[in-house]
Amino acid sequence: MFGWFKSKEKLERLKERYTYLMRKSYKVALKDERESDRIQQRAKEIFDEIKYLSLKNADK
């Protein structure tokens, strides 16, 4: 049962990190497109992990 709470906390942290990176990417895009693309790539990796954990938790 405690493992369930930990994965939920991790999922929430990932969602917050994803939101932060997307906002930062938008702000940086006005000045440096390459840096924005790099940030978006990292955000995409986090989003893929969020999808994986969401599906993993849905199976339980």
PyMOL commands that set and color helices and strands:
alter all, ss='L'
color gray80, all
select helices_A, chain A and resi 2-29+33-59
alter helices_A, ss='H'
color red, helices_A
deselect
rebuild
show_as cartoon
